[in-house]
Amino acid sequence: MQKIIIVVCLMLIGLSAEAQKKKSNTKLSIEVDGVCMMCKKRIDKAALQTKGVKFASWDIKTHQLSLIIDENKTNTNIIQNNIANVGHDTKGIRAKDHAYQSNPACCKYRDKKVVESHK
């Protein structure tokens, strides 16, 4: 009888540990520069293609990228690097000039005239 109780206890401990692993999803937001729907598509796609990102949606007005991520698979630095690689600055990482210049003319958010034209 004691062996059965020990086996059941060990099974419950194993299930408990497995359940805790699955609770690694975290909601967060990152500030990302951009000006239009083309920027939104590019930013969302770069974030979603990052392993561990389960949800990504960038808001044009607030410049906030809302995310749900699996912290066991990714972190904000990886996501910010992927966004910078497609030419968009984040609060923590500035896109390299060649990546920024590869964006269409209407997406040049560093240019004050372009920003004003999108208001």
RAKA-V850084 format. One record per run of one state. SS is the DSSP state (hx for helix, st for strand, lp for the rest). FROM is the first residue (numbers start at 1). LEN is the number of residues. If there is no record, write none. Layout:
ss->[SS/SS]
from->[FROM/FROM]
len->[LEN/LEN]
//
This chain:
ss->[lp/hx/lp/st/lp/hx/lp/st/lp/st/lp/hx/lp/st/lp/hx/lp/hx/lp/hx/lp]
from->[1/2/23/25/33/37/49/53/59/64/71/76/86/90/91/97/102/105/108/112/118]
len->[1/21/2/8/4/12/4/6/5/7/5/10/4/1/6/5/3/3/4/6/2]
//
